[in-house]
Amino acid sequence: MSLRRVAHLFAVRMTLAGDSAQERDGERRLLMRARGGDSTAFRTLFERHAPAVWRFSRDLFQDEAAADEATQETFVRAHGKLAALRDDTRFVSWLLGIARHVHLESLRGRAAHLDVASEENESLLEAALPSPTPEALLLDRELEGLLAEALGSLREERRAALLLRIDHGLAYEDIAQVMGWSLPKVKNEIHRARLQLRERLAGHVGSTGGRP
């Protein structure tokens, strides 16, 4: 099964799933079994979290094939390093940290084309997107392009931190773990990223009214 198919099957389910104590306990049991060599348990972890890792890799590489390879590499490394995971409750942020290292290693070896087309986030776009009139719907593609261009103007580290927050919903503490930053730096970088995006998009707010 391709990674894109896995993403299609599991993304909605994982978005809607709660973070109950039972689910957390189930995840910990899977991790314990995977550490003991249970390939089925690790496959289940892969199916649960591959969509998030793939999406983050796609956001960084701007290439779905590269995201496929990076996701596979991320889980190969994760499988070999499970014993090093100190806090099972931070498995997702740990995985995304490995994915980011895979991307950075790729940057050192070749010129990378970074994808900035992250999923739309209401808190970022509410000031830029017009009301859902037919005219506005026709402009959705253009607005997505404007957001992608605005995200592309951010330096790599700032963009990665912002995507971890708005696309993957990580807590600031988890982003600090992924990025290797202090908590104040995480908050400052994400704040600056939001300001840059709003500045870039400000000229397009309400700009649809004069279109023919």
C-alpha positions as CSV (number, residue, x, y, z in Angstrom):
1,M,0.0,0.0,0.0
2,S,1.4,3.4,-1.0
3,L,2.0,6.1,1.6
4,R,-0.5,8.3,-0.2
5,R,-3.1,5.6,0.2
6,V,-2.2,5.2,3.9
7,A,-2.6,8.9,4.3
8,H,-6.0,8.8,2.7
9,L,-7.3,6.0,4.9
10,F,-6.0,7.2,8.2
11,A,-5.8,11.0,8.1
12,V,-9.4,11.7,9.0
13,R,-9.5,9.0,11.5
14,M,-6.5,10.3,13.4
15,T,-7.8,13.9,13.2
16,L,-11.1,12.9,14.8
17,A,-9.6,10.5,17.3
18,G,-9.5,11.7,20.9
19,D,-6.5,11.7,23.2
20,S,-8.0,9.5,25.9
21,A,-6.0,7.8,28.6
22,Q,-7.1,4.5,27.0
23,E,-5.6,5.5,23.6
24,R,-2.4,6.7,25.2
25,D,-2.1,3.4,27.1
26,G,-2.7,1.5,23.9
27,E,0.0,3.5,22.1
28,R,2.5,2.7,25.0
29,R,1.7,-1.0,24.7
30,L,2.3,-0.9,21.0
31,L,5.7,0.8,21.6
32,M,6.6,-1.8,24.2
33,R,5.8,-4.6,21.8
34,A,7.6,-2.9,19.0
35,R,10.7,-2.5,21.1
36,G,10.5,-6.2,21.8
37,G,10.6,-7.0,18.1
38,D,6.9,-7.2,17.3
39,S,6.7,-6.2,13.6
40,T,2.9,-6.1,13.7
41,A,3.0,-3.5,16.5
42,F,5.5,-1.4,14.6
43,R,3.4,-1.7,11.4
44,T,0.4,-0.4,13.4
45,L,2.4,2.6,14.6
46,F,3.5,3.2,11.0
47,E,-0.1,3.2,9.8
48,R,-1.2,5.6,12.5
49,H,1.6,8.2,12.1
50,A,2.9,7.8,8.6
51,P,0.3,10.4,7.3
52,A,1.6,13.1,9.6
53,V,5.3,12.3,8.8
54,W,4.6,12.2,5.1
55,R,2.7,15.5,5.1
56,F,5.5,17.2,7.1
57,S,8.1,15.8,4.7
58,R,6.0,16.9,1.7
59,D,5.8,20.4,3.2
60,L,9.6,20.6,3.4
61,F,10.6,18.9,0.1
62,Q,7.9,20.2,-2.3
63,D,7.9,16.7,-3.8
64,E,5.6,13.8,-3.1
65,A,8.1,11.2,-4.2
66,A,10.8,12.7,-2.0
67,A,8.2,12.7,0.9
68,D,7.6,9.0,0.2
69,E,11.3,8.2,0.5
70,A,11.8,10.5,3.5
71,T,8.9,8.9,5.4
72,Q,10.3,5.4,4.8
73,E,13.7,6.6,5.9
74,T,12.2,8.2,9.0
75,F,10.5,5.0,10.1
76,V,13.6,2.9,9.3
77,R,15.5,5.2,11.7
78,A,12.8,5.2,14.3
79,H,12.7,1.4,14.3
80,G,16.4,1.3,15.1
81,K,16.2,4.0,17.7
82,L,13.0,3.0,19.7
83,A,15.1,2.2,22.7
84,A,16.3,5.8,22.8
85,L,12.8,7.2,23.1
86,R,12.6,8.4,26.7
87,D,9.0,9.6,26.8
88,D,6.4,7.5,24.9
89,T,3.8,10.3,25.1
90,R,6.0,12.3,22.7
91,F,6.3,9.7,20.1
92,V,4.8,11.9,17.4
93,S,7.1,14.9,18.0
94,W,10.0,12.4,18.2
95,L,9.1,11.1,14.8
96,L,8.8,14.5,13.3
97,G,12.2,15.4,14.7
98,I,13.7,12.4,12.8
99,A,11.8,13.5,9.7
100,R,13.3,17.0,9.9
101,H,16.8,15.5,10.3
102,V,16.2,13.4,7.2
103,H,15.3,16.6,5.3
104,L,18.3,18.6,6.6
105,E,20.6,15.8,5.5
106,S,19.1,15.9,2.1
107,L,19.7,19.7,2.0
108,R,23.4,19.2,2.6
109,G,23.6,16.8,-0.4
110,R,21.6,18.6,-3.0
111,A,19.5,21.7,-3.7
112,A,16.1,21.1,-2.1
113,H,12.9,22.5,-3.4
114,L,10.9,23.1,-0.3
115,D,7.1,22.7,-0.4
116,V,5.2,25.5,1.3
117,A,1.8,24.3,0.4
118,S,0.6,23.3,3.9
119,E,-3.0,22.6,4.7
120,E,-5.0,25.8,5.3
121,N,-5.3,26.9,8.9
122,E,-8.2,28.9,10.0
123,S,-6.4,31.0,12.5
124,L,-3.9,32.2,9.8
125,L,-6.2,32.6,6.9
126,E,-9.3,34.1,8.6
127,A,-8.0,37.7,7.8
128,A,-7.1,36.8,4.2
129,L,-9.9,34.6,3.0
130,P,-13.1,36.4,1.8
131,S,-16.5,35.2,2.7
132,P,-17.6,32.1,0.9
133,T,-19.3,33.8,-2.1
134,P,-19.2,32.2,-5.5
135,E,-16.5,34.7,-6.5
136,A,-14.5,33.8,-3.5
137,L,-14.7,30.1,-4.2
138,L,-13.4,30.8,-7.7
139,L,-10.4,32.5,-6.2
140,D,-9.5,29.7,-3.8
141,R,-6.7,28.4,-5.9
142,E,-5.2,31.8,-6.2
143,L,-5.4,32.4,-2.5
144,E,-3.7,29.0,-1.9
145,G,-0.9,30.1,-4.2
146,L,-0.5,33.4,-2.3
147,L,-0.3,31.5,1.0
148,A,2.3,29.2,-0.5
149,E,4.3,32.1,-1.7
150,A,4.1,33.8,1.7
151,L,5.2,30.6,3.5
152,G,8.0,30.3,1.0
153,S,9.4,33.7,2.1
154,L,10.1,32.3,5.6
155,R,13.5,30.9,6.3
156,E,13.5,27.1,6.6
157,E,13.7,26.8,10.4
158,R,10.9,29.4,11.0
159,R,8.7,27.7,8.4
160,A,9.2,24.3,9.9
161,A,8.3,25.5,13.4
162,L,5.2,27.2,12.1
163,L,4.1,24.1,10.1
164,L,4.6,22.0,13.2
165,R,2.2,24.3,15.1
166,I,-0.5,25.1,12.5
167,D,-0.6,21.9,10.5
168,H,0.4,19.2,13.0
169,G,-1.0,20.9,16.1
170,L,2.1,20.3,18.2
171,A,2.4,22.0,21.6
172,Y,5.2,24.6,22.0
173,E,7.0,22.3,24.3
174,D,7.0,19.5,21.6
175,I,8.1,22.0,18.9
176,A,11.0,22.9,21.2
177,Q,12.0,19.3,21.3
178,V,11.8,18.8,17.5
179,M,13.7,22.0,16.7
180,G,16.2,21.8,19.6
181,W,15.2,25.3,20.7
182,S,14.3,26.9,24.0
183,L,10.6,27.4,24.7
184,P,10.9,31.3,24.5
185,K,12.6,30.9,21.1
186,V,9.8,28.7,19.8
187,K,7.2,31.2,20.8
188,N,9.2,34.1,19.3
189,E,9.8,32.4,16.0
190,I,6.2,31.3,15.5
191,H,5.0,34.8,16.4
192,R,7.4,36.4,13.9
193,A,6.4,33.9,11.3
194,R,2.7,34.8,11.8
195,L,3.5,38.5,11.5
196,Q,5.5,37.9,8.3
197,L,2.6,36.0,6.7
198,R,0.1,38.6,7.7
199,E,2.3,41.3,6.2
200,R,2.7,39.4,3.0
201,L,-1.1,38.7,2.7
202,A,-2.3,42.1,3.9
203,G,-2.3,43.6,0.4
204,H,-4.8,40.9,-0.8
205,V,-7.3,41.3,2.0
206,G,-10.5,42.6,0.4
207,S,-8.9,42.8,-3.0
208,T,-11.5,40.8,-4.7
209,G,-14.1,43.5,-4.8
210,G,-12.7,45.4,-7.7
211,R,-12.3,42.3,-9.9
212,P,-14.5,42.1,-13.0
